[in-house]
Amino acid sequence: MSSHLDYSISQPDYSMMFINPNGEVVGKLDFNGWVMTFDGNAEESAIQFIYFVSQMFSQRLKEEYQRGLTEGKK
């Protein structure tokens, strides 16, 4: 009995979507081609991006503060 296996390797998606609090995509940066492209509402996308970054830094600062506090109590 002969068997045949077909497979394909999909390309990764190098894009970033900006989603507002309502769950709607408000913009997309696409890095998949030779040129980066943007489609959507630039102002609202920027707001969502800055909010995301600020949340990441806020969490990291809280973790580092707690770690320093714990180390200082030793």
PyMOL commands that set and color helices and strands:
alter all, ss='L'
color gray80, all
select helices_A, chain A and resi 42-72
alter helices_A, ss='H'
color red, helices_A
select strands_A, chain A and resi 15-19+25-30+37-40
alter strands_A, ss='S'
color yellow, strands_A
deselect
rebuild
show_as cartoon
